[in-house]
């Protein structure tokens, strides 16, 4: 008689294989999905941080170019406004400070060179610059919606936002002279400093966006900003923002604190804070 042996798996062996394969599959899934999930979370955080950092750096650049004492914050700390400075320098306040100027011809609109001083508090319309303006203004050219500001203190004695206090509309810039609509500046700058401004700039948190506004009229009271389609979007997904401004009257310095929080659709959030020192010496 020939004997034969049966070959195969028992039920217990089959169940054990299924259990082991299930455990290995679960471990493999976790080993794959956890790094992918971590990568996607990191990518979302990085996008949020980059967006917030880029917006805050843009705000920082504008704030550093603000006219001294022109920063103002409204709407519970969600809107910050400033007057944008194009250029600046020092004016001649006395003919006694004239150097040997035979090589410096008088400007046609300013009269004799000895008279090319800024006569504060008398009415004047032209003066000689001590030095020169930046490269942008080396050649004579007409001026549109640009203003000369002297001694902006930010209070009632010198507030460039208000009309007829300490700003005059420019009519012409040249290498060494500035011409403007006849105006009597009430107070002279102790440092003989002047500034040229062109437009207000405002940042506002509206409808979960950080918006930048510019090229709108200068007004004594901060205006209601237009709807969001007129603003330049700096950042989306804004959950909250807070702008504060602290000044020191003795040192004429200021500290602007910018804090924004971004939250994306997945619920990922980041909060960034920048602080900007500003020189308020008028």
Buried (B, 14 or more C-beta within 10 A) or exposed (E): EEEEEEEEEEEEEEEEEEEEEEEEEEEEEEEEEEEEEEEEEEEBBEBBBEBBBEBBEBBBEBBBBBBBBBBBBBBEBBBBBBBBBBBBBBBBBEEEEBEEEEEBEBBEEBEEBEBBBBBBEEEBBBBBBBEEBEEEBEEEEEBEEBBBBBBBBBEEEBBBBBEEBBBBEBBBBBEBBBBBEEBEBBBBBEEBBBBBBBBBBBBBBBEBBBBBBEEBEBEEEBBEBEEBEEBEEBBBBBBBBBBEBEBEEEEBBBEBBBBBBBBBEEEBBBBBEBEBEBEBEB
